[in-house]
């Protein structure tokens, strides 16, 4: 049985969006795993140098994707988790 603190945390997380920032995103496999966990993870921004992978990520998740070098990103949006 879950401790009451753990249970409260799980219930709170189930009702909110946990914003993720995916660096070196590829086509989004790791972000997909987070999304499939059912805990409310949702990417808000991703960085991927390969154009085809960046396009796939953007089409699936619908968030902004920087298709280029991470060094060229001037500013990152706020996020709760960096993947």
C-alpha positions, 0 to 999 in steps of 0.5 A, spaced: 500 500 500 502 506 498 504 511 503 499 517 504 504 522 502 506 518 495 498 517 494 497 524 495 503 526 490 500 521 485 493 524 485 496 531 484 500 529 478 495 526 475 491 532 474 496 537 472 501 537 466 508 536 467 512 540 462 518 537 459 524 539 455 527 534 450 534 535 448 537 531 443 530 529 442 531 524 436 524 522 433 521 523 440 522 515 443 523 518 450 518 523 450 513 518 448 515 513 454 514 519 458 507 521 455 505 513 455 506 513 463 500 517 464 502 521 469 501 528 465 508 529 461 507 533 455 513 536 451 513 544 450 520 544 446 525 540 443 532 540 440 534 535 434 539 536 429 537 531 424 531 535 420 527 528 419 527 526 426 525 533 428 519 533 423 517 527 426 517 529 433 513 536 431 508 532 428 507 527 434 507 532 439 505 538 436 510 543 440 516 547 438 522 543 435 528 547 434 531 543 428 539 545 429 544 545 434 543 546 441 548 551 441 544 555 437 538 555 441 538 562 444 533 561 450 529 555 452 522 555 455 520 554 462 519 546 464 518 542 470 523 536 467 529 536 462 529 529 458 
